[in-house]
Amino acid sequence: MAAVGKAEPAAQLPRRQRLSSQDRFIDWFQSVTPYIHAFRGRTFVIAFGGEVVADGRFLDLTHDLNLLAALGVRLVLVHGARPQIEAKLKQRRRRSRFHKGLRVTDDLALAYAKEASGRLRVEIEAALSMGLPNSPMAGADIRVASGNFITAKPIGVVDGVDFMHTGEVRKVDAHAIQKRLDDNELVLLSPLGYSPTGEVFNLVLEDVAASTAVALKAEKLIFLMDTAGVTGRRGELLREPTVKQAEALLARAEQPDTDVRLYLPWAVRACRQGVRRAHLVSGHIDDGLLLELFTHKGVGTMLTPDPIETLRQAKLEDIGGVLQLIEPLEADGTLVKRSRDLLEREIGRFIVLEHDRIIVACAALYPFGDEAAGELACLVVHPDFRNQGAGERLLTEVEARARRAKLKRLFVLTTRAEHWFVERGFTEAGIKALPHRKRALYNYQRRSVVLVKRP
């Protein structure tokens, strides 16, 4: 039995099968379980500008951070301070100086950078210390560690411009940060660095975040910004570009002069140097961080070193993911129920489509070699990935395998997806078209339609 396209609407199901709010919650919770397993014990570096604290958005972000910490994610936060420095300079009627997007930090600007970083650190620590009953922070026990983890060096003179106290990251004390993370502490980094001679340098947020993510071999580097993410030529959100695609965008200067131009080059650099994923997410979306991390589609842009989807042979460790796909369709009668034991014995017949290490589609080929026929079975695509070509990719692979096995007929039994298969070259046939062994097992109560195609 195969299933593709949309499942039968809940309103058309028998009353006893309609999903209650509790059922929907369980379904949602099961859908995020693979992410919970994948993220536990991993390090995330999350960077945000000083405006996130200034406009009160950090309070909501603390709730998301608390949840991530409770799930076992090791967190490093990097904050910026540009708006706070700008406000202080404006009060003194001093103009900011920039060259190639970098602040020229004179003595006064450095003093304000130190002041802003100290104030921001206290405000962030205060927000993370909340633990009010009946609030998202109830029971929170977040301990924050900060310190001189960043060694910096001066940028010096570029194009005849002396950057004075503006610096760049020279070294990240990854060992010291790891020790704090091992003690279940959250590490907070400011955009300041220190030299071996005791000097202080004003750094850019992006450099601190990317360098730290690389040094820690972080699972994710996440930039919270004002815009939605990286966009294409038509303004569409690019959800999962590769590093090569991002580099091509930057080379063509297709990204407007927004946060993307600031963050994307550093995201590319981090992925090139070992960070598995870099995310550019709007900080203005409610629960945007959690939606980006715990849903298949996300709400921003996720940058990856290589294409994120893989079509491959199923393995025993994929059984849990395959069961999560097929169990809802078994429950509503679309698929014939398979026990875990049966699936373990037959896993060699399955192929799976993996999206960022999560199984999102599967299909199986059962050969009947004595009659040169094969059954396409259990073709299932996660709802979030339907109508995006996943079903076609699985079908193409099954057909290729059937040809290699010298099978001359590919057949499928379905009760819900007849039109989908017909549109892809299958034709309806009678029960007599089935191989003898399959015909003897045909369930007349299900009245499945038999469709046949030459692979």
C-alpha positions in Angstrom: 0.0 0.0 0.0 1.3 3.4 -0.9 0.4 6.8 0.4 1.2 10.2 -1.1 -0.4 13.6 -1.2 -2.7 14.9 1.5 -4.1 12.6 4.1 -7.9 12.4 4.5 -9.1 15.6 6.3 -9.9 15.0 10.0 -13.5 16.2 9.4 -14.1 13.1 7.2 -12.8 10.6 9.6 -15.1 8.6 11.9 -15.8 10.5 15.2 -13.6 8.1 17.2 -10.6 8.9 15.0 -10.9 12.7 15.1 -7.9 14.3 16.7 -8.5 15.9 20.1 -6.3 18.8 21.3 -4.4 16.2 23.4 -3.8 14.1 20.3 -2.6 17.1 18.3 -0.2 17.9 21.2 1.1 14.4 21.2 1.6 14.5 17.4 3.5 17.8 17.7 5.6 16.5 20.6 6.5 13.3 18.6 7.4 15.4 15.6 10.0 17.4 17.5 11.5 14.4 19.3 14.1 13.8 16.6 15.3 17.3 17.1 15.5 17.0 20.8 17.6 13.9 20.5 19.8 15.6 17.8 20.4 18.8 19.8 21.1 17.3 23.3 24.6 17.9 24.3 25.4 20.1 21.3 26.7 23.6 21.4 24.8 26.5 19.9 26.4 30.0 19.5 23.6 32.6 19.4 24.4 36.1 18.4 22.2 39.2 18.5 22.6 43.0 18.3 22.3 45.4 21.2 18.9 46.5 19.9 17.4 43.1 21.0 18.0 44.2 24.6 17.2 47.8 24.1 13.7 47.2 22.8 12.8 44.6 25.3 12.9 41.6 22.9 15.5 39.8 25.0 12.9 39.1 27.6 11.0 36.8 25.2 14.3 35.3 24.0 15.1 34.2 27.6 12.1 31.9 27.5 13.4 30.2 24.4 16.9 30.0 25.9 15.6 28.4 29.1 13.8 25.7 27.1 16.9 25.0 25.0 19.0 24.7 28.2 16.4 22.4 29.8 16.7 20.2 26.7 20.4 19.8 27.2 21.7 22.3 24.6 25.0 24.0 25.5 24.5 27.7 24.9 27.0 30.5 24.2 25.5 34.0 23.7 27.2 36.8 21.9 25.7 40.3 22.2 26.4 43.5 20.3 26.4 47.0 21.5 26.2 49.3 18.5 23.0 51.1 19.3 24.1 51.8 22.8 27.4 53.2 21.7 25.6 55.3 19.0 23.2 56.7 21.6 26.1 57.8 23.9 28.0 59.4 21.1 24.9 61.3 20.0 24.5 62.6 23.5 28.0 64.1 23.3 27.2 65.3 19.7 30.0 63.2 18.4 29.7 61.6 15.0 30.5 58.0 14.5 33.2 57.1 12.0 33.0 54.0 9.9 35.2 52.6 7.1 34.2 49.5 5.2 31.4 48.9 7.7 33.7 48.9 10.7 33.7 51.5 13.5 36.8 53.6 13.9 37.0 53.3 17.7 38.7 56.4 19.3 39.2 56.8 23.0 35.7 58.1 23.6 34.0 55.4 21.5 36.0 52.7 23.4 34.9 54.2 26.7 31.3 53.9 25.6 31.9 50.4 24.3 33.1 49.3 27.7 30.2 51.0 29.5 27.6 49.6 27.1 29.0 46.0 27.3 29.0 46.2 31.1 25.5 47.5 31.3 24.2 44.9 28.7 25.9 42.1 30.5 24.1 43.0 33.8 20.7 43.3 32.1 21.1 40.0 30.2 22.2 38.2 33.4 19.2 39.7 35.3 16.8 38.5 32.6 18.3 35.0 32.7 18.0 34.9 36.5 14.2 35.1 36.5 12.3 32.2 38.0 8.8 33.4 38.7 6.2 30.7 39.3 3.7 30.1 36.5 6.0 31.7 34.0 8.1 30.2 31.2 11.1 30.8 33.5 9.7 28.9 36.4 12.3 26.5 37.8 15.0 28.0 35.6 18.4 27.6 37.1 20.6 29.2 34.5 24.1 30.2 35.6 25.9 32.7 33.5 29.6 32.8 33.0 31.5 35.6 31.3 35.2 36.6 31.2 38.3 37.3 29.1 37.8 34.4 26.7 38.7 36.4 23.6 42.2 37.5 22.7 42.2 40.3 20.2 44.7 42.2 18.1 44.4 45.7 16.5 43.2 46.0 12.9 45.7 48.8 12.4 45.7 51.1 9.4 43.6 50.1 6.3 43.4 52.3 3.2 45.1 55.1 5.2 42.5 54.9 7.9 43.7 54.2 11.5 41.1 52.1 13.2 42.7 52.8 16.6 41.0 50.7 19.3 39.0 48.6 16.8 40.3 45.0 16.8 39.7 41.5 15.4 39.7 38.1 17.1 43.1 36.6 17.5 42.2 33.6 19.6 39.3 32.1 21.5 40.0 30.2 24.7 37.8 27.3 23.7 39.1 25.1 26.6 38.0 27.6 29.2 34.6 28.0 27.6 34.1 24.3 27.3 34.8 23.9 31.1 32.0 26.4 31.8 29.7 24.5 29.4 30.6 21.2 31.1 29.5 22.7 34.4 26.1 23.4 32.8 26.7 27.2 32.7 25.6 29.5 29.9 28.5 31.5 28.5 28.0 35.2 27.7 30.4 37.0 25.4 30.7 40.7 24.8 32.1 42.4 21.7 35.4 43.2 23.5 38.7 41.5 23.3 41.9 41.7 25.3 45.5 41.7 24.2 48.4 40.1 26.1 49.6 43.6 26.9 46.3 44.4 28.7 44.8 46.5 25.9 41.0 46.4 25.2 39.7 46.3 21.7 36.2 46.9 20.3 35.2 44.0 18.2 32.4 43.3 15.8 29.7 40.9 16.9 29.9 38.8 13.8 33.7 38.1 14.3 33.3 37.1 17.9 30.3 34.8 17.2 31.8 33.1 14.1 35.3 32.7 15.6 33.8 31.2 18.8 31.6 28.8 16.9 34.6 27.6 14.9 36.8 27.2 18.0 34.1 25.3 19.9 33.2 23.1 16.8 29.6 24.2 17.4 26.7 22.4 15.9 25.0 25.8 15.1 25.8 29.4 14.7 22.6 31.5 14.9 22.3 35.2 14.0 19.2 37.0 15.1 18.6 40.0 12.9 16.0 42.5 11.7 15.3 40.9 8.3 13.7 37.6 7.5 16.8 35.9 6.1 18.6 35.5 2.8 16.5 36.3 -0.2 16.7 35.4 -3.9 16.4 37.5 -7.0 12.6 37.7 -6.7 12.7 38.5 -3.1 11.8 34.9 -2.0 13.2 33.6 1.2 16.0 31.1 0.6 15.5 28.5 3.3 18.4 26.1 2.8 21.2 27.4 0.6 24.5 25.7 0.5 27.8 27.6 1.2 28.5 27.7 -2.5 25.1 29.2 -3.3 25.6 31.8 -0.6 29.1 32.7 -1.9 27.6 33.1 -5.4 25.0 35.5 -4.0 27.6 37.6 -2.2 29.8 37.7 -5.3 26.9 39.0 -7.4 26.1 41.5 -4.7 22.4 40.4 -4.9 21.7 40.9 -1.2 20.6 44.4 -0.3 22.5 46.5 2.3 20.8 44.9 5.3 21.8 42.6 8.1 22.3 39.9 5.6 25.3 41.7 4.1 26.8 41.8 7.6 26.0 38.3 8.8 26.1 36.1 5.7 29.9 36.3 5.0 30.6 35.3 8.6 28.1 32.5 8.4 29.8 31.2 5.2 33.2 31.4 6.9 32.0 29.5 10.0 30.5 26.7 7.8 33.7 26.6 5.7 35.7 26.0 9.0 33.6 23.2 10.5 30.4 24.6 11.9 27.6 22.2 10.7 24.8 24.8 10.4 24.5 28.6 10.3 21.1 30.2 10.7 20.0 33.8 9.9 16.6 34.4 11.6 14.5 37.4 12.2 14.4 38.5 15.8 11.0 40.0 15.3 9.1 36.7 14.9 7.4 35.4 18.0 9.2 32.2 19.1 11.2 32.5 15.8 14.2 30.8 17.3 12.2 27.7 18.4 10.3 27.6 15.1 13.6 27.7 13.2 15.1 24.9 15.2 12.2 22.6 15.8 10.2 22.6 12.5 11.1 21.2 9.2 10.6 24.3 7.2 11.9 26.8 9.8 11.2 30.6 9.5 14.6 31.9 8.3 17.7 30.8 6.3 19.8 27.8 7.3 23.2 27.7 5.6 24.8 24.2 5.1 28.2 23.1 3.8 26.5 20.6 1.5 23.0 19.9 0.2 20.8 19.0 3.1 18.7 16.2 1.6 20.0 12.7 1.1 18.2 9.8 -0.6 19.7 6.5 0.6 19.2 2.9 1.6 17.4 2.5 4.9 19.3 1.2 8.0 18.2 -0.4 11.2 18.6 2.9 13.1 16.1 4.5 10.7 13.2 2.3 11.9 12.1 4.8 14.5 11.9 7.6 11.9 10.1 5.3 9.4 7.5 4.4 12.1 6.8 8.0 12.8 6.0 8.5 9.2 3.8 5.5 8.6 2.0 5.2 12.0 -0.5 8.1 11.3 -1.5 6.5 8.0 -1.8 3.1 9.6 -4.1 4.6 12.2 -6.5 6.1 9.6 -6.5 2.9 7.4 -4.4 4.3 4.5 -1.6 1.8 5.1 -1.7 -1.8 6.3 -0.2 -1.9 9.8 3.4 -3.2 10.0 4.8 -4.3 13.3 8.3 -3.1 14.4 9.5 -6.7 14.2 8.3 -7.0 10.6 9.9 -3.6 9.7 13.2 -4.7 11.2 13.1 -7.8 9.0 12.2 -5.9 5.9 14.2 -2.7 6.4 16.6 -3.8 3.6 13.7 -3.3 1.1 13.3 0.4 2.1 14.9 3.6 0.9 14.5 6.9 2.9 14.8 10.6 2.2 16.7 12.3 4.9 16.4 16.0 5.5 19.0 17.4 8.0 19.3 14.0 9.6 15.5 13.6 10.0 13.7 10.9 8.0 11.0 12.8 6.0 10.0 10.2 3.3 10.3 6.5 2.6 9.4 3.8 0.1 9.9 0.1 -0.3 10.4 -2.3 -3.2 9.4 -5.9 -2.8 10.6 -8.1 -5.8 8.8 -11.1 -7.2 11.7 -12.4 -9.2 10.0 -15.5 -10.5 7.5 -13.3 -12.4 9.8 -10.4 -13.1 7.6 -8.1 -11.1 8.1 -5.7 -8.1 5.8 -4.1 -5.6 6.2 -0.4 -4.8 4.9 -0.2 -1.2 4.8 2.2 1.8 5.5 5.4 -0.2 5.0 8.0 2.5 6.0 11.7 2.6 5.9 13.8 5.7 3.1 16.5 5.3 5.6 19.3 5.5 7.4 18.0 2.4 4.5 17.1 0.1 4.2 18.8 -3.2 7.9 19.5 -3.2 9.1 16.6 -5.3 10.0 14.1 -2.5 7.5 11.5 -3.8 8.9 11.8 -7.3 12.4 11.3 -6.1 11.5 8.1 -4.2 9.5 6.8 -7.2 12.4 7.5 -9.6 14.8 5.6 -7.3 12.5 2.6 -6.9 12.1 2.4 -10.7 15.8 2.5 -11.1 16.2 -0.3 -8.6 13.5 -2.3 -10.4 15.3 -1.9 -13.7 18.6 -3.0 -12.2 16.9 -6.1 -10.8 15.5 -6.8 -14.3 11.9 -6.4 -13.2 9.5 -5.8 -16.1 6.5 -4.7 -14.1 6.1 -2.4 -11.2 2.8 -2.5 -9.4 1.2 -0.7 -6.4 -1.9 -1.2 -4.4 -3.6 2.0 -3.1 -6.9 3.2 -1.7 -6.2 7.0 -1.5 -3.5 7.9 -4.1 -4.7 6.5 -7.3 -4.6 9.8 -9.3 -1.1 10.6 -8.1 0.2 7.3 -9.6 -1.8 7.6 -12.8 -0.3 11.0 -13.4 3.1 9.4 -13.2 2.5 6.7 -15.8 0.7 3.9 -13.9 -2.4 2.4 -15.4 -5.2 0.6 -13.6 -5.2 -3.2 -13.9 -7.3 -6.0 -12.4 -6.3 -8.3 -9.5 -5.1 -10.8 -12.1 -2.2 -8.5 -12.9 -0.7 -9.3 -9.5 1.9 -12.0 -9.1 0.4 -15.2 -7.9 1.8 -15.0 -4.4 0.6 -11.4 -4.0 -2.8 -12.3 -5.5 -3.3 -15.0 -2.8 -2.8 -12.3 -0.1 -5.1 -9.7 -1.6 -7.5 -8.2 0.9 -10.9 -7.9 -0.7 -12.3 -5.8 2.2 -9.8 -3.0 1.6 -10.7 -3.0 -2.2 -7.3 -1.5 -3.0 -6.8 -0.4 -6.6 -4.1 -2.2 -8.5 -1.9 0.0 -10.7 0.9 -1.2 -13.0 3.8 0.5 -14.8 6.8 -0.6 -16.8 9.8 0.7 -14.8 
